[in-house]
């Protein structure tokens, strides 16, 4: 789950796994796989970063730098 901000300043918690599309229209619009849309104050890039951080926190994305360490270790 990621916490975002609605345009009116209230918090919104969204299931990151249910996000289908993030658009900058120029407002940031998040469309879930259900078709439900949410307009948030964060930029599209911010939303992507929140989702990536969430996936990293639950182990679905490697931590930053782990890929580079793995490449260096493999090359040694």
N, C-alpha and C positions, 0 to 999 in steps of 0.2 A: 504494500500500500504506500502511496506517496501523498504528501500533504501539499496542496496548492492553495492559491488565493483567488477567490471570485473577484470580479471587477468591483463589487461593492465592499470589499475588504474582509468578508467572512471566509473562514477556512473551509476547504473542501478536501476530502480524502478519497482518492480514486485507486481502484485496483489496477496496478500497472499492467498486469497480464491481460486486461480487458481492453487496453487501448489499441485501436486499429490505425488511427491517423491523427497526427498533430499538424495543424495548419496555421500559418501566419497570414491573416487576411485583411488588414494588418493586426487585428486582435488575434490572440492565440485561441484557436478552437480545437478542442480535443473531442474526437469522435470515438465512442466505444464500439465494440463489435455488435452490441445490441442496437446501434443506430443513434443512441442518446448522445447529445452534444453538450459540451460545457465550454463556456468562455472563461478564461483565466487571465490573471494579471501577468503571470510569468511569460517570458518569451518562449518560443518553440524550442530554442536551444536549452533553456533552463529546464524545460519539461524533460527533454531527452537526457540531460545530466541527472535529474532526479531519478528517472527510471533506471539509468545505468548504475547509479549509486545503490538503489534498492536491490537490483539484481546482484550486484557485487556483495552486498551485505548478506544475502542468502546463499551465496556461493554459485550463482548461475553465470557470473562473469568473473574472469580472473582479476585479481587485484592489480592495481596499476604497477607497472614495472615487472610483473612476473613473466610476461612474454619475453621481454628483453633479457631477463636473467636466464630464462630457459634457453634462449638462442645462444647466449654467451657460454653457458655450461655445455651445450651440445657441441659448440665449436672447439672447446678445449680438448 
